[in-house]
């Protein structure tokens, strides 16, 4: 198949590109970074350098594709630390560009990277843009088949723990304890997307993706052992205290509030309700596997 991928060569995009090329597909990778071109081509794919904020560029690179992989990224819209960014509006605009490009190119098969929490229109914090994105794509004609991929929290998000461990000797969040929650490796996400690309497309479907289910206290124990900090604890603080810390670090206020609300929904468990109704088979990469990468980053 001819497949166009958005998302450049990130944590998902690189292994996804490798897998699809290995399976004999003709892959075009969209990236906003010209320096990625040689790396994309070295993987056996075609590089399309341009912006996902440009609907005409997207249309050109969706033309002739048998399937497209769509993901939204805040980096393309300015990132978490751009003070005046309205991130919801920025992501909504990217989704509108995707919708326009799909309509104008005539592509009929979409795999969309959504998220846990995308079933909620409120109470999910920063994850609300995934709800908006799914519903924007659902406005496409019925003959456009869409597979909504809903991964849970990425292991790679845990790299943010390095700073608080080094500075405060603990993992700090506004939730914690012994209740297990799901986490996922980008490698398992790429494997599932590759699988879904090769399966029949029909209508609109949802698939959750997870690798392991562990509690905050278990995470502290595993990461502590991996880094040699065997006394590492996961410490829960108040929402307001977490928010103030994010704002002091220079994070966009709307984004910071969104993260705090998202993690509060993890604390209550509401964000996971649909996941547990549609619980997937867990992937191959476990927390103990990721802990090796975390330790390498910690000791860098």
C-alpha positions, -999 to +999 in steps of 0.1 A: +000+000+000+009+036-003+008+051+032+014+087+043+024+093+079+022+125+099+043+129+130+078+128+115+103+103+132+092+106+168+089+080+194+061+063+174+069+075+139+103+060+136+095+024+146+062+027+126+081+038+095+106+010+099+079-016+103+058-005+074+088-002+050+100-037+062+065-051+052+069-037+017+047-006+019+055+026+001+057+051+029+058+089+028+067+106+061+056+142+067+080+163+088+083+200+094+121+196+100+143+196+068+171+180+088+149+148+090+149+142+053+181+122+051+171+101+081+136+094+066+152+084+033+177+062+050+148+042+064+135+036+029+107+061+030+100+093+011+103+126+030+077+153+026+089+184+043+062+209+052+037+219+079+006+201+090-008+236+094-008+238+056-039+221+042-027+224+006+006+207+015-013+179+033-036+174+003-007+171-021+009+144+001-024+125+008-032+123-030-028+087-042-024+073-007-042+041+002-042+051+039-030+079+061-018+080+097-029+112+115-016+126+147-018+160+163+012+176+179+014+207+201+050+212+191+038+221+156+015+246+172+041+262+195+046+238+224+037+237+260+058+267+270+044+293+245+027+317+269-001+330+247-009+298+228-045+287+228-036+250+224-072+237+220-078+262+191-044+254+176-051+216+176-086+222+163-071+240+133-048+211+126-077+187+126-096+210+103-066+209+079-066+171+081-104+169+073-099+193+043-070+173+030-088+140+033-118+154+015-098+169-013-074+140-018-101+113-017-083+090+007-107+065+023-086+049+051-074+067+082-056+055+113-058+083+139-037+085+170-061+096+197-058+089+234-072+076+266-099+101+277-110+109+242-145+096+251-149+126+275-160+161+265-150+175+299-132+166+331-102+152+312-080+183+311-055+185+283-069+153+267-100+172+256-083+181+223-084+143+215-122+143+220-124+173+196-102+157+171-121+124+170-154+143+165-140+165+138-129+134+118-162+118+124-177+146+103-161+131+072-184+111+048-193+076+059-173+060+032-141+072+049-131+045+073-114+056+105-095+035+131-092+056+163-061+044+183-064+053+220-031+047+238-028+053+275-001+073+292+033+069+275+062+055+295+083+082+279+063+108+299+081+094+329+113+111+318+098+142+333+103+126+367+141+128+364+141+165+375+120+160+406+139+129+416+173+147+413+160+180+429+135+167+455+143+130+458+108+119+449+083+116+421+058+144+425+022+144+412-013+152+424-022+116+427-005+084+439-009+052+459-015+016+451-042+017+425-029+003+392-032+023+360-022+015+324+009+027+307+022+021+272+054+019+252+056+038+219+070+006+204+038-012+212+018+016+198+037+014+165+032-024+164-005-020+168-008+007+142+012-015+118-012-043+125-043-021+119-029-007+087-029-042+072-063-053+085-096-045+067-110-010+072-147-006+078-167+022+095-154+038+126-136+017+152-118+023+185-089+003+199-071+010+232-034+003+235-015-005+267+017-023+277+015-027+315-007-019+344+011-007+375+005+016+405+024+048+413+040+031+442+051+002+420+066+027+395+086+044+422+099+010+433+109-001+398+125+032+388+142+035+421+158+001+418+168+009+382+185+042+392+200+029+425+176+050+446+160+022+464+142+045+488+125+064+460+089+074+468+059+087+448+046+117+466+011+131+461+006+169+465-024+192+462-037+203+428-029+239+435+006+231+446+013+211+414-002+239+392+019+266+409+050+245+402+042+242+365+035+279+362+068+287+380+086+265+354+072+287+326+044+264+313+015+279+294-012+285+319-040+268+300-017+238+293-007+236+330-043+237+342-051+210+316-023+187+329-035+192+365-071+184+356-060+154+335-040+139+365-069+146+388-090+124+364-064+097+368-067+101+406-105+096+404-102+069+378-129+085+356-105+088+327-100+050+326-137+040+328-140+034+290-106+017+289-117-009+314-149-015+295-128-022+264-096-035+280-070-045+254-045-074+254-013-058+269+017-053+247+052-067+250+071-038+266+068-038+304+077-012+329+108-031+339+120-029+303+114+008+301+132+013+334+165+005+317+159+035+294+149+056+323+180+048+342+202+057+312+184+091+309+188+096+347+225+089+347+232+109+316 
